[in-house]
């Protein structure tokens, strides 16, 4: 609430307790137009505190009479509230005067008479409390444009004093009903000229403004919201005014308005508006000066985009921090110098900084600290120029750390063209030998093996041994952030299919198919492509490339159906909603939350598709139905304890029923495959132990 400050002369008179002078100044104020009602009421309060109650009441009565005579009903209403509040008991004449002023102030309210009749303030014991309720009702009177929290914007169509609720038409099938007690918490009256109010009052004109003036529209929206706002709320405000297909181009233009500021990242990204472009620039400069070393680059870019003058100020701040960064964080220092070189007056200091860093002899430490790919490539090229004898060693070693595929391609090509294939081959050997320690590099190399312009050192890595490691990309946590790309290796013409068709033996192809069939995130279509390639393996037959029979118990099938229902009805819609909210934030290149949700959605969709495909082809295992003349799916196998080391009985069921704690194994596992088809008395190897089958029973559940 704004603090009311009486005129200096009146304040001095109160401070000096000159009450006669107060009366003189009060009478002078009553002769002014408009009468300073709020300031006089503040003087009345100070007089009351100083014990001048009778004099204060007399002056207050005089103020009310003057206001009534001058038709200042708003002022009279405020003064009459004070008078009644100070009175020891309700006075009918005073309440009547209060009601008269209230009626004049609210004379345009359609429900005024109904509200007065319902509350009967003249008969109320506490008229001011009744007046407050009446005002609340009329604030939300019929025709008022309001925003209902979580529902939208519309007009009040009805107020029901008996049922104590009001109805708002926000464009649905029927109006929203809001209890009177919740109105002030959940319903907001939209001020005259606000964006959301105009959306109801003049949507055609507003639609034209949205299209023709994106920046001004965004300012209008944010001024109405009056707090830092997420992109989703801005999109909601534009519903029915801007086609979804036009959002991206509109948003790109709108946020360039120099009065707009952004704060936070990802799901915490918010936009706000300043009073002027100058205020925005000052706020950005303050953010830059207070930012930590790692946040300073983004803050400097934001300020530098505002114009030449602001870019110069950003350069000054960066130059002040450069010397300390060279010692504390060489990589960040290099990246800061790159940005500084693009700002007015910063090129000389930037060049000096990078020369010091290049001479320091810490290339890997520098490269490890640079986040921007272009800046890393610039650093690599600088080391190549200044270290003509040892640059290939630096580049080959960095190959083990770089995660960007374009950069890895560039490094490999440059090493190959420089005749350093041995250095490249040594780096690749490390990557393929320890692929779990170098997931990004291994995935890149696996993709590059089938590229026509790849160096020979990479092409030579396309061998059947790669089939043993590709499933790790699709299942191991080390590769979790690359899962979507990893599935591309299963596509036609890529590494997996090429290896199966051109080099793999039937046994290698079969094992690869079996391993893939146990990975839930693989889409059925991709798995079928690999299965078909395996069946075409040179010299193989259907028997040699056996596709494992897919079976499950009734309980497991029921569980999978429940999982599928949860995925389709709950998890996938929830993720898609999150994707839409994240996408609404605009620039997706550095939006980690958007990419994380996209990966999650791909996994969930692949999982749902896999379950659907499996449910379509699964065979139900009936308890007690298995043929026990030999080891089959659905049998319990017992082993002779007198032969070698004792082996506990085990059960062979489908993959969905496997449970190591109960020694229940999936029929596609190596252990089960080694037992299936054997009879009582056969010698077998189980978990590395040589033993003999003593008994075969049917699994009974």
C-alpha positions in Angstrom: 0.0 0.0 0.0 1.3 3.5 -0.9 2.3 5.6 2.1 0.2 8.8 2.5 2.4 11.8 3.2 0.6 15.0 4.4 1.9 18.4 3.2 5.1 19.6 5.0 3.3 22.6 6.7 0.7 20.2 8.3 3.4 17.8 9.4 5.4 20.6 11.1 2.2 21.8 12.8 1.5 18.3 14.2 5.1 17.8 15.3 5.0 21.2 17.1 1.5 20.5 18.5 0.2 23.7 17.0 -3.4 22.6 16.8 -4.7 26.1 15.9 -2.5 26.1 12.9 -3.8 22.6 12.0 -7.3 24.0 12.0 -6.3 26.9 9.7 -4.5 24.5 7.3 -7.4 22.1 7.4 -9.9 24.8 6.4 -7.5 26.0 3.6 -7.4 22.4 2.3 -11.2 22.2 2.1 -11.1 25.1 -0.3 -8.9 23.2 -2.8 -10.0 21.2 -5.8 -9.7 18.4 -5.5 -9.8 18.1 -1.7 -6.7 16.1 -0.5 -9.0 13.7 1.4 -6.4 11.0 2.1 -3.8 13.4 3.4 -6.4 15.0 5.7 -7.4 11.6 7.0 -3.7 10.9 7.8 -3.5 14.1 9.8 -6.7 13.1 11.6 -5.0 9.8 12.7 -2.0 11.7 14.0 -4.2 14.1 15.9 -6.0 11.1 17.4 -2.7 9.6 18.6 -1.8 12.9 20.2 -5.0 12.9 22.3 -6.9 15.5 20.2 -9.9 13.3 19.6 -12.7 15.8 19.9 -10.9 18.2 17.6 -10.2 15.4 15.2 -13.8 14.3 15.1 -15.0 17.9 14.5 -12.6 18.4 11.6 -13.6 15.0 10.2 -17.3 16.0 10.2 -16.4 19.2 8.5 -14.5 17.3 5.8 -17.4 15.0 5.2 -19.9 17.8 4.8 -17.6 19.6 2.4 -17.1 16.4 0.3 -20.9 15.7 0.2 -21.5 19.3 -0.9 -18.9 19.1 -3.7 -20.3 15.7 -4.9 -17.0 14.0 -4.1 -18.8 10.7 -3.2 -15.6 8.6 -3.3 -13.9 10.9 -0.8 -17.0 11.1 1.3 -17.2 7.3 1.4 -13.6 7.1 2.7 -14.2 9.8 5.3 -17.5 8.3 6.5 -15.8 4.9 7.0 -13.4 6.6 9.3 -16.2 8.4 11.2 -18.3 5.2 11.7 -15.2 3.2 12.7 -14.4 5.8 15.4 -18.0 5.9 16.7 -18.8 3.8 19.8 -22.0 2.5 18.3 -23.7 2.4 14.9 -25.6 5.6 14.2 -28.5 5.3 11.8 -27.9 8.8 10.2 -24.2 8.1 9.7 -24.9 4.7 8.2 -27.5 6.3 5.9 -25.0 8.9 4.7 -22.5 6.0 4.2 -25.0 4.0 2.1 -25.9 7.1 0.1 -22.2 7.7 -0.8 -21.7 4.0 -1.5 -24.7 4.0 -3.9 -23.4 7.0 -5.8 -19.9 5.4 -6.2 -21.4 2.1 -7.3 -24.4 3.5 -9.3 -23.2 1.7 -12.5 -23.2 -1.7 -10.9 -26.1 -3.9 -12.2 -26.5 -5.7 -9.0 -26.4 -2.7 -6.6 -30.0 -2.8 -5.5 -30.0 -6.5 -5.1 -26.9 -6.4 -2.9 -28.2 -3.6 -0.7 -31.5 -5.4 -0.3 -29.7 -8.7 0.6 -27.4 -7.2 3.2 -29.6 -4.4 4.6 -26.6 -2.4 5.9 -28.9 0.1 7.7 -30.0 -2.7 10.0 -26.6 -4.3 10.5 -24.8 -4.4 13.8 -21.5 -4.0 12.1 -22.2 -1.9 9.0 -18.5 -1.6 7.9 -18.1 -5.4 7.7 -21.4 -5.6 5.7 -20.1 -2.8 3.4 -16.9 -4.8 2.8 -18.9 -7.8 1.7 -21.1 -5.7 -0.5 -18.0 -4.1 -2.2 -16.6 -7.6 -2.8 -19.7 -8.7 -4.6 -19.9 -5.6 -6.7 -16.2 -5.8 -7.6 -17.1 -9.1 -9.3 -20.5 -7.9 -10.6 -22.2 -9.2 -13.8 -20.2 -8.2 -16.9 -16.9 -7.8 -15.1 -14.0 -9.3 -17.0 -12.0 -11.6 -14.8 -9.3 -14.2 -14.8 -10.1 -17.5 -13.0 -7.0 -19.2 -11.8 -6.2 -22.3 -13.8 -9.3 -21.8 -15.9 -8.9 -18.8 -18.2 -10.4 -15.4 -18.8 -14.1 -14.4 -19.2 -17.0 -12.4 -18.0 -19.1 -12.8 -14.8 -22.5 -13.9 -16.0 -24.3 -14.3 -12.7 -24.0 -13.6 -9.0 -26.2 -15.6 -6.7 -26.5 -13.9 -3.3 -28.6 -16.7 -1.8 -26.3 -19.6 -2.8 -23.2 -17.3 -2.3 -21.5 -18.0 -5.6 -20.8 -16.4 -8.9 -20.5 -17.8 -12.4 -17.9 -17.0 -15.0 -18.1 -17.8 -18.7 -14.6 -18.7 -19.9 -15.7 -20.2 -23.2 -16.4 -23.8 -22.1 -19.6 -25.8 -22.3 -21.0 -24.1 -19.3 -19.9 -21.3 -16.9 -17.6 -22.0 -14.0 -19.1 -21.6 -10.5 -16.9 -20.0 -7.8 -18.0 -19.9 -4.1 -18.0 -16.4 -2.7 -15.5 -17.3 0.0 -13.0 -18.3 -2.7 -13.5 -15.4 -5.0 -10.7 -13.1 -3.8 -8.2 -16.0 -3.9 -9.0 -17.5 -7.3 -10.6 -14.8 -9.3 -8.8 -11.6 -10.4 -10.5 -8.5 -11.9 -8.6 -7.5 -15.0 -7.7 -3.8 -15.1 -8.9 -1.5 -17.9 -6.6 -1.8 -21.0 -4.9 -5.0 -19.8 -4.0 -7.6 -22.4 -6.2 -10.3 -21.1 -9.2 -7.9 -20.7 -8.8 -6.8 -24.3 -8.8 -10.4 -25.3 -12.4 -10.6 -24.1 -13.5 -7.0 -25.0 -11.9 -6.6 -28.5 -10.3 -9.9 -29.7 -10.2 -8.8 -33.4 -8.2 -5.7 -32.8 -5.9 -7.6 -30.4 -5.3 -10.3 -33.0 -4.1 -7.7 -35.4 -1.8 -6.2 -32.8 -0.3 -9.6 -31.9 0.6 -10.2 -35.6 1.9 -6.7 -36.3 3.7 -5.9 -33.1 5.2 -9.0 -31.4 7.5 -7.0 -29.1 4.9 -4.6 -28.0 2.4 -7.4 -27.4 4.9 -9.2 -25.2 5.4 -6.1 -23.1 1.6 -5.7 -22.8 1.2 -9.3 -21.6 4.1 -9.1 -19.0 2.9 -5.7 -17.7 -0.5 -7.3 -17.0 1.0 -10.3 -15.2 3.4 -8.0 -13.3 5.8 -10.8 -12.2 8.5 -12.9 -13.8 6.6 -15.3 -16.1 7.3 -18.7 -17.7 6.8 -19.1 -21.4 3.8 -21.5 -21.0 1.8 -18.6 -19.4 2.7 -16.3 -22.3 1.5 -19.0 -24.8 -1.7 -19.4 -22.8 -2.4 -15.6 -23.0 -2.0 -15.8 -26.8 -4.4 -18.7 -27.2 -7.0 -18.0 -30.0 -5.0 -15.0 -31.0 -1.9 -16.7 -32.6 -1.9 -19.9 -34.5 0.4 -22.6 -33.0 2.3 -22.8 -36.2 3.3 -19.2 -36.0 4.5 -19.3 -32.4 8.3 -19.9 -33.0 8.7 -17.0 -35.4 6.5 -14.7 -33.3 8.5 -15.6 -30.1 11.8 -15.0 -31.8 10.7 -11.4 -32.7 8.9 -10.7 -29.5 11.7 -11.4 -27.0 14.1 -9.0 -28.9 12.1 -6.1 -27.4 14.8 -4.2 -25.5 12.5 -3.9 -22.4 12.3 -7.7 -22.0 14.6 -9.5 -19.5 15.1 -13.2 -19.0 16.2 -15.0 -15.9 16.9 -18.6 -14.9 17.3 -21.6 -17.3 15.3 -24.7 -18.2 12.1 -25.1 -16.3 13.1 -22.0 -14.2 13.3 -19.7 -17.2 11.2 -16.6 -16.6 10.6 -13.4 -18.5 9.8 -9.9 -17.1 9.5 -6.4 -18.4 11.2 -3.2 -17.3 10.0 0.4 -17.5 12.5 1.2 -20.3 15.3 -0.2 -22.5 17.7 1.8 -20.4 16.4 0.1 -17.2 16.8 -3.3 -18.8 20.4 -2.5 -19.8 21.2 -1.3 -16.2 19.7 -4.5 -14.8 21.8 -6.7 -17.1 24.9 -4.8 -16.2 24.2 -5.3 -12.5 23.6 -9.0 -13.2 26.9 -9.2 -15.0 28.9 -7.6 -12.2 27.3 -9.8 -9.6 27.6 -13.1 -11.6 30.0 -15.9 -10.7 32.8 -16.8 -13.1 30.8 -19.5 -14.9 27.6 -17.4 -15.2 29.5 -14.3 -16.4 29.7 -15.4 -20.0 26.0 -15.7 -20.5 25.4 -12.4 -18.7 28.0 -10.7 -20.9 26.4 -12.0 -24.1 23.0 -10.8 -22.9 24.3 -7.3 -22.3 26.5 -7.3 -25.4 23.5 -7.9 -27.6 21.9 -4.6 -26.5 24.1 -2.3 -28.5 27.6 -1.0 -28.9 27.6 1.0 -25.7 26.4 -2.0 -23.6 28.8 -4.3 -25.4 31.7 -2.0 -24.3 30.6 -2.1 -20.7 30.4 -5.9 -20.9 34.0 -6.0 -22.3 35.2 -3.8 -19.3 33.8 -6.3 -16.8 35.3 -9.3 -18.6 38.7 -7.7 -18.8 38.7 -7.1 -15.0 38.2 -10.8 -14.4 40.6 -12.2 -17.0 43.9 -12.3 -15.1 42.4 -14.2 -12.2 40.8 -16.8 -14.6 44.1 -17.6 -16.3 45.3 -19.1 -13.0 42.0 -20.4 -11.5 40.2 -21.8 -14.6 42.3 -21.8 -17.9 39.5 -23.2 -20.0 37.0 -20.6 -18.8 39.7 -17.9 -19.4 40.1 -19.1 -23.0 36.4 -19.1 -23.6 36.0 -15.6 -22.0 38.8 -14.3 -24.2 36.9 -15.6 -27.3 33.9 -13.6 -26.3 36.0 -10.6 -25.3 37.5 -10.6 -28.8 34.1 -10.0 -30.3 33.3 -7.0 -28.0 34.5 -3.4 -28.6 38.0 -2.8 -27.2 38.5 -6.3 -26.1 40.5 -7.9 -29.0 44.0 -6.9 -27.7 43.4 -8.2 -24.2 41.8 -11.4 -25.5 44.8 -12.1 -27.8 47.2 -11.5 -24.9 45.3 -13.9 -22.7 45.2 -16.7 -25.2 48.9 -16.3 -26.0 49.7 -16.7 -22.3 47.5 -19.8 -22.1 49.0 -21.4 -25.2 52.5 -20.9 -23.9 51.6 -22.3 -20.5 51.8 -25.9 -21.6 48.4 -27.1 -20.3 46.5 -27.9 -23.5 44.3 -30.7 -22.1 43.4 -28.7 -19.0 42.4 -25.7 -21.2 40.4 -27.9 -23.6 38.6 -29.6 -20.7 37.4 -26.3 -19.3 35.9 -25.0 -22.6 32.2 -25.6 -22.9 31.5 -24.1 -26.3 32.4 -26.4 -29.2 33.6 -23.5 -31.5 35.9 -22.2 -28.8 37.4 -25.7 -28.3 38.0 -26.0 -32.0 39.7 -22.6 -32.0 41.9 -23.7 -29.1 42.9 -26.9 -30.9 43.8 -25.0 -34.1 45.9 -22.5 -32.0 47.8 -25.4 -30.5 48.3 -26.8 -34.0 49.7 -23.5 -35.2 52.0 -22.8 -32.2 53.2 -26.4 -31.7 54.2 -27.7 -35.1 56.1 -30.6 -33.7 53.7 -31.9 -31.0 50.2 -30.9 -32.1 49.3 -34.4 -33.3 49.9 -35.9 -29.9 47.7 -33.2 -28.3 44.9 -33.9 -30.9 45.1 -37.7 -30.6 44.9 -37.5 -26.8 42.0 -35.0 -26.9 40.2 -37.5 -29.1 39.7 -39.6 -25.9 37.9 -36.7 -24.2 36.0 -34.8 -26.8 32.2 -35.6 -26.9 31.0 -33.7 -29.9 30.7 -35.9 -33.0 31.5 -33.1 -35.5 34.6 -32.3 -33.5 35.6 -36.0 -33.3 35.2 -36.3 -37.1 37.3 -33.2 -37.6 40.1 -34.5 -35.3 40.1 -37.9 -37.0 40.2 -36.4 -40.5 43.0 -34.0 -39.7 45.1 -36.6 -38.0 44.6 -38.9 -41.0 45.4 -36.2 -43.6 48.5 -35.3 -41.6 49.8 -38.9 -42.1 49.3 -39.6 -38.4 47.2 -42.7 -38.8 49.2 -44.6 -36.2 48.3 -41.9 -33.6 44.7 -42.1 -34.6 44.7 -45.9 -34.5 46.2 -45.9 -31.0 43.5 -43.6 -29.8 40.8 -45.7 -31.4 42.3 -48.9 -29.8 41.9 -47.3 -26.4 38.3 -46.3 -27.2 37.3 -49.8 -28.4 39.2 -51.6 -25.7 37.6 -49.5 -22.9 34.3 -48.5 -24.5 32.5 -48.1 -21.2 35.1 -45.4 -20.1 34.6 -43.6 -23.4 30.9 -43.9 -24.3 30.6 -40.7 -26.4 33.7 -41.5 -28.4 32.8 -45.2 -28.8 29.3 -44.4 -30.2 30.8 -41.8 -32.6 33.4 -44.4 -33.8 30.7 -47.0 -34.2 28.6 -44.6 -36.3 31.6 -43.5 -38.4 32.8 -47.0 -39.3 30.1 -47.1 -42.1 30.7 -43.6 -43.4 32.3 -43.6 -46.9 34.7 -40.7 -46.2 35.8 -42.1 -42.8 39.6 -42.7 -42.3 40.7 -46.2 -42.9 41.7 -46.5 -39.3 38.0 -46.2 -38.5 36.7 -48.4 -41.2 39.0 -51.2 -40.0 37.0 -51.2 -36.7 33.9 -52.6 -38.5 34.5 -56.2 -37.3 32.1 -58.8 -35.7 33.6 -58.0 -32.3 31.6 -54.8 -32.5 28.4 -56.8 -32.3 29.5 -57.8 -28.8 29.6 -54.2 -27.7 26.6 -52.5 -29.5 24.1 -54.0 -27.0 26.0 -52.1 -24.3 25.1 -48.8 -26.0 21.4 -49.8 -25.7 21.4 -51.1 -22.2 24.4 -49.9 -20.0 23.9 -46.8 -17.9 27.2 -45.3 -19.2 25.5 -44.8 -22.5 22.1 -43.5 -21.1 22.4 -40.0 -22.6 23.2 -41.5 -26.0 20.5 -44.2 -26.1 18.5 -42.6 -28.9 21.5 -42.3 -31.2 22.6 -45.8 -30.3 19.4 -47.2 -31.7 20.4 -45.8 -35.1 23.2 -48.4 -35.3 20.4 -51.0 -35.9 19.1 -49.2 -39.0 19.6 -50.5 -42.5 23.1 -49.8 -43.9 24.5 -49.1 -40.4 27.0 -51.0 -38.4 24.9 -53.8 -37.0 23.1 -54.8 -40.2 26.3 -54.4 -42.3 28.2 -56.7 -39.9 25.6 -59.4 -39.8 25.2 -59.4 -43.6 28.8 -59.1 -44.5 31.1 -60.6 -41.8 29.3 -62.3 -38.9 29.0 -66.0 -38.5 25.6 -67.6 -37.9 26.5 -68.1 -34.3 27.5 -64.5 -33.9 24.3 -63.3 -35.5 22.2 -65.5 -33.4 23.9 -64.4 -30.2 23.4 -60.7 -31.2 19.7 -61.2 -31.9 19.3 -63.0 -28.5 21.0 -60.2 -26.6 18.9 -57.5 -28.4 15.7 -59.4 -27.6 16.3 -58.9 -23.9 16.5 -55.1 -24.2 13.2 -53.4 -23.7 14.1 -50.0 -25.2 14.5 -51.5 -28.7 11.5 -51.0 -31.0 10.0 -54.2 -32.4 10.6 -52.9 -36.0 14.3 -52.5 -35.4 14.5 -56.0 -33.8 12.7 -57.6 -36.8 15.1 -55.9 -39.2 18.1 -57.4 -37.3 16.3 -60.8 -37.2 15.8 -60.7 -40.9 19.4 -59.8 -41.5 20.5 -62.7 -39.3 18.3 -65.1 -41.4 20.1 -63.9 -44.5 23.5 -64.6 -43.1 25.7 -66.3 -45.7 25.5 -70.1 -45.3 22.9 -70.0 -42.5 19.5 -71.7 -42.2 16.4 -71.0 -40.1 17.6 -73.7 -37.7 21.0 -72.2 -37.3 19.6 -68.7 -36.6 17.0 -69.7 -34.2 14.7 -66.9 -33.0 14.0 -67.6 -29.3 10.4 -68.7 -28.6 8.6 -66.0 -26.7 6.5 -67.4 -23.8 5.2 -66.2 -20.4 3.0 -67.2 -17.6 -0.5 -65.8 -17.2 0.6 -63.7 -14.2 3.5 -62.2 -16.1 1.2 -61.4 -19.1 -1.2 -59.7 -16.7 1.6 -57.6 -15.2 2.8 -56.5 -18.7 -0.7 -55.5 -19.7 -0.9 -53.4 -16.6 2.5 -51.8 -17.3 1.4 -51.0 -20.9 -1.8 -49.4 -19.6 0.2 -47.2 -17.2 2.6 -46.2 -20.0 -0.1 -45.4 -22.5 -2.6 -43.7 -20.2 -0.3 -42.0 -17.6 3.4 -41.9 -18.2 3.6 -41.0 -21.9 0.9 -38.3 -21.7 2.6 -36.8 -18.7 6.0 -36.7 -20.5 4.4 -35.2 -23.6 2.8 -32.5 -21.5 6.3 -31.8 -20.0 7.8 -31.7 -23.5 5.2 -29.1 -24.7 5.9 -27.0 -21.7 9.7 -27.2 -22.2 9.3 -26.5 -25.9 7.3 -23.4 -25.2 10.5 -21.9 -23.7 11.7 -21.2 -27.2 15.4 -21.9 -28.0 15.9 -25.7 -27.6 19.6 -25.9 -28.3 20.6 -25.5 -24.6 17.3 -26.6 -23.1 18.4 -29.7 -21.1 15.0 -30.4 -19.7 13.4 -30.5 -23.2 16.1 -33.0 -24.5 15.8 -35.1 -21.4 12.1 -35.4 -21.7 12.3 -36.2 -25.4 14.7 -39.0 -24.6 12.4 -40.2 -21.9 9.4 -40.1 -24.3 11.3 -42.1 -26.9 12.2 -44.7 -24.3 8.6 -44.9 -23.1 7.2 -45.1 -26.6 9.7 -47.8 -27.5 8.9 -49.6 -24.3 5.2 -49.5 -25.0 5.7 -50.6 -28.6 7.9 -53.5 -27.5 5.3 -54.7 -25.0 2.5 -54.4 -27.5 4.5 -56.4 -30.0 5.4 -59.0 -27.4 1.8 -59.3 -26.2 0.8 -60.0 -29.8 3.1 -62.9 -30.2 3.6 -64.3 -26.6 2.5 -67.8 -25.9 0.9 -68.5 -22.5 2.7 -71.1 -20.4 0.1 -73.3 -18.7 1.1 -74.9 -15.3 1.8 -78.6 -15.5 1.5 -78.7 -19.3 5.2 -79.1 -20.3 6.6 -82.3 -21.9 9.0 -83.7 -19.3 10.6 -86.3 -21.5 13.4 -83.8 -22.0 14.2 -80.3 -20.7 11.6 -77.9 -22.2 10.3 -74.4 -21.4 8.1 -74.8 -18.3 10.1 -77.5 -16.6 12.0 -77.8 -13.4 15.4 -79.5 -13.7 17.0 -81.4 -10.8 20.6 -82.5 -10.8 22.4 -85.5 -9.4 24.2 -84.4 -6.2 26.6 -87.3 -6.4 28.2 -85.9 -9.7 30.7 -83.2 -9.0 29.7 -80.1 -7.0 26.0 -79.9 -6.0 23.8 -77.7 -8.2 20.4 -76.5 -6.9 17.3 -77.2 -9.1 16.3 -74.5 -11.6 13.2 -73.6 -13.6 13.1 -72.6 -17.2 10.3 -70.1 -18.1 10.0 -67.0 -20.3 12.0 -63.8 -20.0 9.1 -62.0 -18.2 9.1 -64.6 -15.4 12.9 -64.8 -14.8 14.0 -64.4 -11.2 17.5 -65.2 -10.0 16.4 -65.4 -6.4 14.1 -68.4 -7.2 16.5 -69.7 -9.8 14.0 -69.2 -12.6 15.8 -68.6 -15.9 14.6 -67.1 -19.2 14.5 -69.6 -22.0 16.7 -67.3 -24.1 19.6 -67.2 -21.7 22.8 -69.0 -22.4 22.2 -71.3 -19.4 18.7 -72.3 -20.5 19.8 -72.8 -24.1 22.5 -75.2 -22.9 19.9 -77.3 -21.1 16.9 -77.3 -23.5 16.5 -80.6 -25.3 18.6 -82.7 -22.9 17.1 -85.7 -21.1 17.5 -87.4 -17.7 21.0 -88.9 -17.5 22.6 -86.3 -19.8 25.8 -84.7 -18.6 25.5 -80.9 -18.8 27.4 -77.8 -17.6 25.5 -75.4 -15.4 27.0 -72.2 -14.1 30.5 -73.6 -14.9 29.8 -76.8 -13.0 29.7 -80.2 -14.8 26.8 -82.2 -13.5 24.1 -84.7 -14.6 20.3 -84.3 -15.0 18.6 -86.4 -12.4 14.9 -85.5 -12.8 12.7 -83.3 -15.0 9.4 -82.1 -13.6 6.7 -79.9 -15.0 6.4 -76.4 -13.6 3.1 -76.2 -11.8 3.0 -72.5 -10.7 
